[in-house]
Amino acid sequence: MNMETPVIEIKNLSRRYGHLDAVNGLNITVQPGRCYGFFGRNGAGKTTTIKCLLNLLQPTSGTVRVFGLDPQRDEVAVKSRLSYVPDSVAFYPWMTVDEALKFIASFRTHWNPEIEADLINRFQLKRNQKTSHLSKGQRTQLALIGAVCPEPELLVLDEPTSGLDPIVRREFIQTVIGAYHAADPEHRTVFVSTHLISEFEGLIDEFTIIDHGRAVLTLPADEARDRFQKIRVTFPQPPPNLDLSGALNVRRSGLDMEILANGNRDNILEKLRACHPSELRCESLSLEEIFVAAGTLAAVNK
């Protein structure tokens, strides 16, 4: 795969269950070396999309390519270069933690034992403990170790921190996923589906938000923060009626206003300054706030 070949390329993907369109005309392109966020509410179509990527489901229509390959025709070639952690993990119950990791490693041509030892210690897992005796969070930790140790080109994560307590969750995101990506940032790609958007804020390079199986917004993270701005303004006296029809949302409380700008910040600021406010502040939205704002976009565009 050369650097021009996307790691993931989804074109007009649709997946139907009876009369329900779980995914409907979805387009996503993920370039090598990106940490790509895939955001949406429960039932938006995130897991269905990921299963189509991995040939766990077949698309109703559209095309899916991973490393430029068709995951249906070239399943082994695709899966040998990636790791996947689903939203619900399971292991053979008679295996110990150590046996489960050896079993996973047996399918891989490369395995980093130093990473394994470090993460076993970091997560405080006992190698001789049966997987059937692990909590949900511990099973997730074990699955994450099994996904990271082969040091794959692509890490596909579907709600990877589900069941982890907040301290372990934050440490995993920052030190495990972050370290995996930083070790070879030009060639290692992360595709993560999560509803804990705020905790991935510092890692996400680009994202797609989907709603009812359709893409609502796709942007690089920095461009999104520049586009979506929260403007807070206070007037010394009630202002005249302002034409803020270009704003995504406007809240008024007495002499205070909060305005959500969608790429039209400068135009809105010009109108506000003409009314001589006593205070005017502008700040970028976080990715989580952008996700919430995208719900308004989705409602407007329906």
Secondary structure, DSSP 4 states (H G I P E B T S, - for coil): --TTS-SEEEEEEEEEETTEEEEEEEEEEE-TT-EEEEE--TTSSHHHHHHHHTTSS--SEEEEEETTB-TTTTHHHHHTTEEEE-SS----TTSBHHHHHHHHHTT-S---HHHHHHHHHHHT--TTSBGGGS-HHHHHHHHHHHHHTT--SEEEEESTTTT--HHHHHHIIIIIIHHHHHTSTTT-EEEEE-S-GGGGTTT-SEEEEEETTEEEEEEEHHHHHHHEEEEEEE-SSPPPPP--TTSSEEEEETTEEEEEEES-HHHHHHHHHTT--SEEEEEEPPHHHHHHHHHHHHHHH-
